[in-house]
Amino acid sequence: MRWDYKVISIDKLFQGSEDHDIAVSMEAATARRSKVGQGMENTLNELGEESWELVSLAGDFGIFKKPKN
């Protein structure tokens, strides 16, 4: 089988994150993880609708593949 590949930066993958600062309280950390997690889930679902599958994280990039047409 042949594959098409897509490489996406972590910044795009983690939609909903305006910063990369460490949260200063447990409540702030929990809220930030929830927001970032939802953004990542939305991005993965959008890519999944296009048949892209996350196969690896390499440094600051997510690597996706789907069967070549």
Protein Blocks (a to p, Z undefined) as FASTA:
>chain_A
ZZddddddfklmmgoiabfcdcfbfklmmmmmmmmmmmmmmmmmmmmmnopacfbdehja
ccdddddZZ
